[in-house]
Amino acid sequence: LLLAHDIPADVTVHAFLKPEPQQLRLLLRVPMKAMVDIEFPKRGPGYIDLARADSFLRDAARLWISDSVELFEDDARLPPATLLAARVSLPDDKSFASWEEAVAHVTGARLPDATDLYWDQGMLDVLFEYPIRSDHSKFSLRSDLASLGIRVVTVLRFLPPGGAVRAFEFAG
């Protein structure tokens, strides 16, 4: 018996990377449909069961995101990330328009348990933290988020201290 998962054709990941005096914060939004190996708990006709989803969200954040991203400070690889928050968002949520809105959203109240949202239409918002020596170091990133879909685009906004936001777009 051979089982196959539908791999999404197009996946867009939205991310912010913000160095602060003692930590580097990485905030991402990833479509849940891209995490094909996670059996999110469901209720009714396939709605995500938000009351039972927290451990599954944390597993998805680790398996599909933090294990696929390496961050470096001045060419030294940073230790594994600490997951600070993981939330399900509605597909039309606009909170990733800015760093401030996105952080407030991912660390704020979660969706009500009774929300009717098909699991594969939700977005997973996660906030990771890495210890660093200085927010003025040179930072680099190596990503293997391409495994999330056939065509993956990552839109990354870097927020250096006292500087203008730098936007990057990576394909694959």
C-alpha positions, 0 to 999 in steps of 0.5 A: 500500500502506497500513500501519497500526500498532495504537495501544494503547488504554490506556497508563500512564506512571510517572515520578519527577522529582527535583531534586538540587544540580546536576541534575534527574533524570527516571525513567520506565517506559513500556510498550514496546507504545506505541512502535509505530515501533520495530522492536525486535530479536526472536528465536524467536516474537517475544521481544525479543532483549535481546542486541541491543536496547540501541541500539533502547532508546536510540532509543525513549527519545529518540524517544518520551520525551525528545523528548515532554517539555520541562522548565523551571527558573524558566520557562527551558527546560532543555537536552536531556536526557542519557540515563543508562540504559535497561532492559527490565523484566518487566511484573510488576516492582515496582521503581517503588514508590519512587525508590530501588528504581526508580533501583537497578533502572534502573542495575543489571543488565539482564535476562539475554539468554536471558529469554523476553519478548514485546517488546510485554509489556516495559516500558522504564525510562529515566533522564534527567538535565538540568543545573540551577542549583539544586534549590530552583528552580521546575520545570515540565513540558510533556508530549506523551506522549499520543501513546503511546496512545488514553488515556494516564495519567501518574503523576508523583511529584515529590521536592523536596529535604527535602520530602514526595513530591508525586504528580500524575496527568495524563490525555492 
